Each structure stands twice: as C-alpha cells, then as structure tokens.
Amino acid sequence: QVRLVESGGGFVQAGSSLRLSCAASGRASVRTVIGWFRQGPGDKRSFVAAFAFIGSRTHYEEAVKGRFTVSRGSAKNTVDLQMNNLEPADTGVYYCAAREDSLSILPGQYEYWGQGTQVTVST
C-alpha cells in the first residue's frame, strides 16, 4: 500500500506560479513512478506530468512543456510539480498517483491516488 498526500494548491492569477508537492509513504520505493493528473469541472482526469525515481525520468503533457517542471522534492519520497506562467486552462483538482517501474499517461495504470488539491487560475 502506498499513501499519497498532495499539498500546495491555491487561487492565483494568470501568469503566476504554484508549487505542488506529493508525499509518498508506505510501500513507496525506488521503483515508484509518480504521475500528476488534472481534473476540471465535468472533465475526466487528464495526464499532466510524471516522474520516475529511477533515473529521474520525466514526461509531460504537451500543453505544459516549458511551463511545468516535475522533480524529486527535498524530502524523502516527495515529488514536486513546479507550475509557472499558469493559465486559466490549468484550473482543476490536481491529483498525484503512484505505480511501479514505467512512466504512463493513463490514469487506469496507476494503482494509488491522493485526495487531490485544488488549483484555480483566474484571468
């Protein structure tokens, strides 16, 4: 069992920055892959970015490349999502999720999920 807790959401204006953090506990290991997903009102969860502890491999949704950075956090088993130049389209509940070994953009391939943190970007 892997327990995930997100933090760092908020209400900001377009062009601002936020840093989300995902803390993994329990059976998190070097094989763990952390994915970040966004769910807007009435939408399905969509892939934003993913980070693999082995090799610090990353993958991004095309729309966030150059604006978002996913990386290992300063605390053990923590993954951060630095979001710069935020746009209203980035609004939604952000979830982190965990799986093992390989990066994936598919929500159904992640086994564990956090409770989510709200990000709202105003114009």
Secondary structure per residue as TSV (DSSP state, phi and psi in degrees):
chain	resnum	aa	ss	phi	psi
A	1	Q	-	360.0	133.3
A	2	V	E	-117.9	127.5
A	3	R	E	-102.8	133.6
A	4	L	E	-123.8	135.4
A	5	V	E	-131.7	121.2
A	6	E	E	-93.8	152.9
A	7	S	E	-151.5	162.0
A	8	G	-	106.3	1.1
A	9	G	-	-69.9	174.5
A	10	G	E	172.6	-173.6
A	11	F	E	-112.9	118.9
A	12	V	E	-136.6	166.8
A	13	Q	E	-90.0	156.3
A	14	A	T	-54.8	138.7
A	15	G	T	94.2	-10.1
A	16	S	-	-82.9	178.1
A	17	S	-	-124.7	150.3
A	18	L	E	-140.3	152.5
A	19	R	E	-123.5	116.6
A	20	L	E	-95.8	149.4
A	21	S	E	-131.1	142.4
A	22	C	E	-123.9	116.7
A	23	A	E	-102.5	122.0
A	24	A	E	-104.8	136.0
A	25	S	E	-136.9	179.2
A	26	G	E	84.2	-123.8
A	27	R	S	-91.6	22.2
A	28	A	-	-62.2	141.0
A	29	S	-	-146.5	-176.1
A	30	V	T	-64.4	-18.8
A	31	R	T	-84.0	-5.7
A	32	T	E	-70.5	138.6
A	33	V	E	-115.4	130.6
A	34	I	E	-107.6	125.8
A	35	G	E	-110.6	146.1
A	36	W	E	-110.7	132.7
A	37	F	E	-129.5	151.7
A	38	R	E	-120.3	140.0
A	39	Q	E	-130.9	110.7
A	40	G	-	-83.6	168.9
A	41	P	T	-56.8	123.3
A	42	G	T	75.9	4.1
A	43	D	-	-104.7	162.8
A	44	K	-	-80.4	162.9
A	45	R	-	-70.0	131.7
A	46	S	E	-122.5	149.3
A	47	F	E	-68.9	138.8
A	48	V	E	-115.4	-54.4
A	49	A	E	-162.8	160.5
A	50	A	E	-144.0	151.2
A	51	F	E	-137.3	131.8
A	52	A	E	-108.7	128.2
A	53	F	T	-62.1	-37.5
A	54	I	G	-72.3	116.5
A	55	G	G	76.9	-0.2
A	56	S	G	52.0	40.5
A	57	R	E	-74.0	145.3
A	58	T	E	-133.4	160.3
A	59	H	E	-152.1	142.7
A	60	Y	E	-130.0	149.6
A	61	E	-	-65.8	143.0
A	62	E	G	-56.2	-39.0
A	63	A	G	-68.7	-17.0
A	64	V	G	-108.0	-4.6
A	65	K	T	-58.9	133.1
A	66	G	T	87.6	-14.7
A	67	R	T	-112.8	-36.3
A	68	F	E	-107.6	146.6
A	69	T	E	-134.0	125.8
A	70	V	E	-105.2	134.6
A	71	S	E	-156.3	167.0
A	72	R	E	-67.1	135.1
A	73	G	-	-81.0	174.8
A	74	S	S	-74.5	-28.2
A	75	A	S	-88.1	156.4
A	76	K	T	-61.2	138.5
A	77	N	T	56.6	37.2
A	78	T	E	-119.6	139.2
A	79	V	E	-124.6	129.7
A	80	D	E	-104.6	149.8
A	81	L	E	-123.6	103.9
A	82	Q	E	-86.7	121.0
A	83	M	E	-116.5	114.1
A	84	N	-	-111.8	160.0
A	85	N	S	48.3	52.3
A	86	L	-	-64.8	146.5
A	87	E	-	-120.8	155.3
A	88	P	G	-54.0	-31.3
A	89	A	G	-66.7	-13.8
A	90	D	G	-82.2	-4.9
A	91	T	-	-63.3	138.2
A	92	G	E	159.2	179.9
A	93	V	E	-89.0	126.9
A	94	Y	E	-100.8	126.1
A	95	Y	E	-114.7	142.4
A	96	C	E	-105.3	149.9
A	97	A	E	-141.2	156.9
A	98	A	E	-128.5	143.6
A	99	R	E	-147.5	-177.8
A	100	E	E	-114.4	148.0
A	101	D	S	78.8	-69.5
A	102	S	S	-111.8	148.0
A	103	L	-	-65.7	145.4
A	104	S	-	-148.8	147.0
A	105	I	-	-100.3	-0.9
A	106	L	-	-96.0	119.6
A	107	P	G	-56.2	-36.1
A	108	G	G	-66.0	-13.5
A	109	Q	G	-93.9	2.2
A	110	Y	-	-101.4	134.7
A	111	E	-	-91.3	-33.9
A	112	Y	E	-121.8	145.4
A	113	W	E	-135.7	146.1
A	114	G	-	-85.1	-179.1
A	115	Q	-	-83.2	-17.7
A	116	G	-	96.3	154.6
A	117	T	E	-137.3	135.8
A	118	Q	E	-81.5	132.8
A	119	V	E	-122.1	123.4
A	120	T	E	-124.3	124.6
A	121	V	E	-116.1	117.9
A	122	S	E	-95.4	159.0
A	123	T	-	-78.6	360.0
